[in-house]
Amino acid sequence: MDYRPRGTNKINELARHINKNLAKGYSVETLRWALVSEGYSRFEISKALEIIEQERKEEQERQKEMEKPKITYDNFEENGHLYKTIDYQKPWWKRLFGL
């Protein structure tokens, strides 16, 4: 048995359709009115747009995490051998205040 709420698959298909047309360069308002004229309800369209917005936010967060460089400090002995690697950590007051 399928335990998904009714209409979820239809809304996901609609979200894919909207996303594909957004990639082609159509505006959200143009797509919204075209879909209303095709017979889709405003509720279905708004749910599909919410799904697209959430997917874009998740993708942006993943991109931000990938872009952040990891800062490490390498300590070397006098003969040139690596002694220890230290990971950079923000001072406690910057972590506390989110700076």
Backbone hydrogen bonds in HBPLUS format (Angstrom, degrees):
<---DONOR---> <-ACCEPTOR-->    atom                        ^
c    i                          cat <-CA-CA->   ^        H-A-AA   ^      H-
h    n   atom  resd res      DA  || num        DHA   H-A  angle D-A-AA Bond
n    s   type  num  typ     dist DA aas  dist angle  dist       angle   num
A0008-THR N   A0005-PRO O   3.35 MM   3  5.94 162.0  2.39 134.8 134.8     1
A0011-ILE N   A0007-GLY O   2.92 MM   4  6.11 156.3  1.98 150.1 156.3     2
A0012-ASN N   A0008-THR O   2.90 MM   4  6.15 154.2  1.97 148.2 155.5     3
A0013-GLU N   A0009-ASN O   2.95 MM   4  6.17 155.5  2.01 146.7 153.1     4
A0014-LEU N   A0010-LYS O   2.93 MM   4  6.14 153.8  1.99 142.8 150.6     5
A0015-ALA N   A0011-ILE O   2.83 MM   4  6.06 149.8  1.92 144.3 152.8     6
A0016-ARG N   A0012-ASN O   2.99 MM   4  6.28 155.2  2.06 145.9 151.7     7
A0017-HIS N   A0013-GLU O   2.96 MM   4  6.23 155.9  2.02 146.2 153.1     8
A0018-ILE N   A0014-LEU O   2.87 MM   4  6.13 161.4  1.90 152.6 157.1     9
A0019-ASN N   A0015-ALA O   2.87 MM   4  6.00 163.7  1.90 149.4 154.4    10
A0020-LYS N   A0016-ARG O   2.92 MM   4  6.07 155.4  1.98 146.1 152.5    11
A0021-ASN N   A0017-HIS O   3.12 MM   4  6.37 155.6  2.18 145.3 151.4    12
A0022-LEU N   A0018-ILE O   2.79 MM   4  6.06 146.1  1.91 150.4 161.1    13
A0023-ALA N   A0019-ASN O   3.02 MM   4  6.24 149.4  2.12 143.4 150.8    14
A0026-TYR N   A0021-ASN O   3.24 MM   5  5.93 159.3  2.29 157.3 151.0    15
A0025-GLY N   A0022-LEU O   3.04 MM   3  5.17 146.6  2.15  99.8 110.0    16
A0031-LEU N   A0027-SER O   3.09 MM   4  6.35 164.1  2.12 150.0 154.1    17
A0032-ARG N   A0028-VAL O   2.79 MM   4  5.98 155.8  1.85 149.9 157.8    18
A0033-TRP N   A0029-GLU O   3.03 MM   4  6.25 167.5  2.05 153.1 154.0    19
A0034-ALA N   A0030-THR O   3.01 MM   4  6.15 153.5  2.08 145.2 153.3    20
A0035-LEU N   A0031-LEU O   2.88 MM   4  6.03 157.3  1.93 151.3 156.7    21
A0036-VAL N   A0032-ARG O   3.00 MM   4  6.25 150.5  2.09 145.1 153.6    22
A0037-SER N   A0033-TRP O   3.03 MM   4  6.15 156.6  2.08 142.1 148.0    23
A0038-GLU N   A0034-ALA O   3.06 MM   4  6.29 128.2  2.34 133.3 146.9    24
A0040-TYR N   A0035-LEU O   3.04 MM   5  5.62 158.6  2.09 158.8 152.1    25
A0039-GLY N   A0036-VAL O   3.10 MM   3  5.25 152.7  2.18 101.0 109.5    26
A0045-ILE N   A0041-SER O   3.13 MM   4  6.44 162.1  2.17 150.0 155.0    27
A0046-SER N   A0042-ARG O   2.89 MM   4  6.05 160.6  1.93 147.3 152.7    28
A0047-LYS N   A0043-PHE O   2.93 MM   4  6.14 157.6  1.98 150.7 156.9    29
A0048-ALA N   A0044-GLU O   2.97 MM   4  6.15 157.9  2.02 147.0 153.0    30
A0049-LEU N   A0045-ILE O   2.93 MM   4  6.18 154.1  2.00 148.2 155.4    31
A0050-GLU N   A0046-SER O   2.93 MM   4  6.15 145.8  2.05 142.4 151.7    32
A0051-ILE N   A0047-LYS O   3.01 MM   4  6.31 153.4  2.08 147.0 153.6    33
A0052-ILE N   A0048-ALA O   3.05 MM   4  6.35 158.6  2.09 146.7 152.1    34
A0053-GLU N   A0049-LEU O   2.92 MM   4  6.11 160.5  1.96 146.4 151.7    35
A0054-GLN N   A0050-GLU O   2.94 MM   4  6.14 159.1  1.98 149.1 154.4    36
A0055-GLU N   A0051-ILE O   2.96 MM   4  6.19 158.9  2.01 149.8 155.7    37
A0056-ARG N   A0052-ILE O   2.93 MM   4  6.18 155.0  2.00 149.8 156.7    38
A0057-LYS N   A0053-GLU O   2.98 MM   4  6.23 155.0  2.05 147.1 153.7    39
A0058-GLU N   A0054-GLN O   2.98 MM   4  6.22 161.1  2.02 150.3 155.1    40
A0059-GLU N   A0055-GLU O   2.96 MM   4  6.16 154.8  2.02 144.7 151.8    41
A0060-GLN N   A0056-ARG O   2.90 MM   4  6.14 154.5  1.96 147.5 154.3    42
A0061-GLU N   A0057-LYS O   2.95 MM   4  6.22 155.3  2.01 148.8 155.3    43
A0062-ARG N   A0058-GLU O   2.99 MM   4  6.25 155.3  2.05 146.6 153.3    44
A0063-GLN N   A0059-GLU O   2.94 MM   4  6.19 154.1  2.00 145.8 153.1    45
A0064-LYS N   A0060-GLN O   2.90 MM   4  6.15 154.0  1.97 147.4 154.3    46
A0065-GLU N   A0061-GLU O   3.03 MM   4  6.26 160.1  2.07 148.7 153.4    47
A0066-MET N   A0062-ARG O   3.01 MM   4  6.23 148.8  2.10 143.4 152.1    48
A0067-GLU N   A0063-GLN O   2.97 MM   4  6.16 142.3  2.12 144.5 154.4    49
A0068-LYS N   A0064-LYS O   3.23 MM   4  6.41 135.3  2.44 145.6 155.2    50
A0088-TYR N   A0071-ILE O   2.92 MM  17  5.45 168.2  1.93 155.7 151.7    51
A0073-TYR N   A0086-ILE O   2.73 MM  13  5.04 161.4  1.77 150.4 157.1    52
A0086-ILE N   A0073-TYR O   2.73 MM  13  5.04 165.6  1.75 152.2 157.1    53
A0075-ASN N   A0084-LYS O   2.76 MM   9  5.21 165.6  1.78 163.8 168.3    54
A0083-TYR N   A0075-ASN O   2.64 MM   8  5.37 158.7  1.68 152.1 157.0    55
A0084-LYS N   A0075-ASN O   3.25 MM   9  5.21 153.5  2.32 131.2 136.9    56
A0077-GLU N   A0081-HIS O   2.84 MM   4  5.47 168.3  1.85 163.7 166.1    57
A0080-GLY N   A0077-GLU O   3.07 MM   3  5.39 162.8  2.11 111.6 116.1    58
A0094-LYS N   A0091-PRO O   3.08 MM   3  5.49 131.2  2.33 109.1 121.3    59
A0095-ARG N   A0091-PRO O   3.18 MM   4  6.54 157.9  2.23 155.2 161.9    60
A0096-LEU N   A0092-TRP O   2.92 MM   4  6.06 149.9  2.01 144.4 153.2    61
A0097-PHE N   A0093-TRP O   3.16 MM   4  6.22 159.2  2.21 138.5 142.7    62
A0098-GLY N   A0094-LYS O   2.93 MM   4  5.72 109.2  2.45 134.5 149.4    63
A0099-LEU N   A0094-LYS O   2.89 MM   5  4.83 147.6  2.00 141.4 146.3    64
